[in-house]
Amino acid sequence: MRASILILILLCISSWSFGQTETQTCYATVTSIFSYSISNPVANLNLSTISEVKNGKISANFSTISVKSNKNWQMSVRAQSPTFSLLSLLGLGGQPLPSTALKIKPSNGGGWKDLTTSDVVLKSGNKGDATKPGNTFDVDVKFQPGLTSKGGIYTLGLIYTLTQP
């Protein structure tokens, strides 16, 4: 009888396996990320005829903007100041030229938008990298100073803002 109890105990012990199992939860935080680049960050327009100064001059494909984002995006633009800075060829003075003398639009359509110190939506797009259709686009500008403008070199900073609506 002692032998059968000993065999029974040995069988019970040999059927147990020793080990441990645990689970671990991994948390990964992916933030909303986006970036853009502008080709041709310093661009020039030369107006040399009465018609160009009066009616304006369009620079098609003035710059190219490429957006990368993991969420849908919206690109806005505004003027850095309400008026252009003037380096006059004929001395200082004259009326300040308002920022609205510069108009902007995407090259593939849309109407001209006056530039002011308030954001205007230039384009919206979908998440993806710059190779996704619509995430790289060209911008046209039209400079229309009018015949009351003085001859000289006018400068105006453009501020582009990329947001996620």
Secondary structure by P-SEA (a helix, b strand, c coil): caaaaaaaaaaaaaacccbbbbbbbbbbbbcccccccccccbbbbbbcccccccccccccccbbbbbbbcccbbbbbbbcccbbbbbccccccccccccccbbbbccccccbbbbcccccccccccccccccccccbbbbbbbbbcccccccbbbbbbbbbbbcc
